[in-house]
Every structure is written in structure tokens, then in C-alpha cells.
Amino acid sequence: MAAEKWVLTVTAQTPTNIAVIKYWGKRDEDLILPINDSISVTLDPDHLCTTTSVAVSPDFTHDRMWLNGKEVSLSGGRYQNCLRELRSRASDIEDEKKGVKITKKDWEKLHVHVVSYNNFPTAAGLASSAAGLACLVFSLAKLMNVKEDHSRLSAIARQGSGSACRSLYGGFVKWIMGKEENGSDSIAVQLTDEKHWDDLVIIIAVVSSKQKETSSTSGMHDTVETSMLVEHRAKEVVPKRIIQMEEAIKNRDFPAFARLTCADSNQFHAVCLDTLPPIFYMNDTSHRIISYVEKWNRFEGTPQVLSSFSLKCEILILCRAVNKLVAVLLISHNRKAAAQLLQRLLFFFPPQSDTDLSSYVIGDKTILQDAGIQDMKDIEALSPPPEIKETNTPAQKYKGDVSYFICTRPGRGPVVLTDESLSLINPETGLPK
Ligand code: ADE
């Protein structure tokens, strides 16, 4: 190490992911080892991501982290597990410009600072810990020159937050549950990259919920302790579904993908209901969204519009449990169907009068343009969808029941950001900018 003052930093950006075959239930709570394989799609980090800068300096007296502008403790077991695993794999580094050399041995004594931002509203609870822990592990691995591939890093991220292991890759990702007691084979692997199926459009409706929160950790624990269904799911259902899902993804077979995703989501909710005390992640709004979309699919599926049947049935719904809010995830096979879906959603769930459109529909704004919606007046002017008109009952609207919509698509895995101006850490002080 050089004698003068120095700070070395690395900045990285990592995506979040959403499961299409769900992880629910652990066989080891400390190592975070699941009872079944799971498969996810990585969401485009241009819309939802975590950015994390990490720094090392001999002046740092202890490991510190600032999350979304506030200092938070790194003393939790999960953070400590990740830090310990990374430190034990750190290698020598040399920064010639700064005249700094750090040896493997030095890393045992050096402390790090971590500054992280999630670019999506934290209140949405949208798997922020997946993107966050993946970004923490990825950026520290770069800083510490950890010479391990993404799969090995995924096993470290897994110990911070289970689903974080799947955020180490873009596209479609499988988390293999593994068999070893020490978790060494419980890793994520990429099934296909994000370009493989790039016409998928993902719309997430973040639904306000007044329900009592159940954290995933305690919910999963209760399920494994009390549900009779979960063992059947993990041992009999998921292994077959994983094979079918891999095939559907490989062949870009949307009807099969939709069927498997919906079936898995429904079974996940059934397992939650089979838990003592029962866990209810869906609320009236999520049920309403599902039944509107079902109605639309059925309407378009009548013989008169046979030609558009395959197009419209390509809207799929799954509900995802998040911390305080409930999100309904809708994936459509193409942009035309996605724009029609968004029109319907905005018709039934218009924003509160004082909300502006840019904060009500976030992410890929081009879907809004495709839907012909430029401002609030366009939402007010939307006419009831034809499948509702048929029933001769006035369509009921639920203003304010959706907090906001996110439009996105499959995206890339983690990247290092080399542009210094994007760093969240002051390179002189090692503190947040
Ligand atoms: N938990 C939630 N978001 C996080 C982040 N960005 N970094 C670390 N932990 C997190």
C-alpha cells in the first residue's frame, strides 16, 4: 500500500428480476438454499436498477453503507456473509496512476464504503434486495479483484438475498437449487440472453394494498413449517415445470410460456393460502386486473376474431408478492398487444386527478405513445373496451387503486460504469457525493 491518502472506487449497475417459476421455501435459512429450482426474467436496467459505488481506503475505520441517501447498518448477518465470502476471495490489485498496491493479505484489514441507489420507488418493494445485493456483490468483487465467474458470484449474492443470485445475468435465468449441504452448487445460470426474446413487453401494475405485510422470509418459513401442498409443489410439480419452461423459453413459445407462468403463479398463491397463518398477497385490485384481462382474452378468443386469437391470448398475468404493495405483472408478446393492454388498464384504473402522467406510467414511455396517450385528457377520453360494452352495464372505474404502472422488457445483466461522473462516491473523501 502507498503511504499517501488514497481512495479507490468502482461503480456498477445491476438489474432486478421477476420469477416466472417461483422460489418459495428454503431448505437452509442461513445459507438461503431453496427447496426448488426457479426461473426468472431479468428486467431492463434502463427502467429498474440499482447503482452502487464501492470504495476502499486505508482511512476508513469500519465498513459503512448508505442506501438511497441514508446511512444503514451493514452488521446484519446476510451482509456480513457476503462481505466475508468476498474478502476471502480477494486478490492483489495495483493502481499505477494512484501508486497503490493492495495485496490479498491487506484486504483482511481494509474497510469498504458502499453507496447505493435503487432507481425505482423503494415503497414498491419490487425485489429491491435482489438488485441491491447483486450489485453489492458484483461491485465489491470488481473492487477486490475477485477472480470468479458470475455463477460463483451468484452463490455469494444468494447468501445476501435468495433471488439476488438471478440478477447476476440478463435475459432468462435459472437458479439451480443444488444438493450440497454447504450450498456450493446452489447457483444461477443464464438460460438465454436478453436478445433471444426481445419482443416481450412487461407491464407491472403496482397496486396499493392496505393489507398487513408479510415479509418473504417469515412467509416462506411458515409455509415450509405448515403447508402440506408445498412439498408436493417442490418435489412433484416444479421439476417437471422447469423442464417445460426451459423448452418454452428456448422455442419462444409464448402460449406455453404464458400457461406455465400463470399456473406457477396460481400455485404459489395456493401454497400461500395453505400456510398457517394464511398469507394473502393479492387484493381486490389485483383480482380485478386479472379478471379484466381474462375477459379480454376470452372476448378476443371467440371464433369471429380467430385471426387475432393467438395475438390477444398472448397477454399473461402473474401476481407477485412485494413488501407493502402488490404488483400484478403482465407480459405481452408484442408491442401492439401491450399498447392495447395499457389502454384498458388506464381506462379502468385512471390516476388520481393530481397525479401527472409521467409519474403514473414509468419506464418505457414508447408503449404510452403506441397507445395514443400523451396526457391526462387522453386517458379521460378512452372509451370502454369492446368486451365491456357488450355487457350493457356501465364500466366501473377504480381511480387511484393502482399506485403506478411500470413498462419494461427483458434486459441485460450487471455492468461496471466507467464514467467517473456516474460514481456515487466522492473520490477525495470516500463519502457519498
Ligand atoms: N436492499 C435493498 N436495496 C438495496 C441496495 N441497493 N443495496 C443493498 N441492499 C439493499
Residues whose N, C-alpha, C, O or C-beta is under 5 A from the ligand:
A	BS01	ADE	T50 S116 Y117 N118 S128 S129 G132 L133
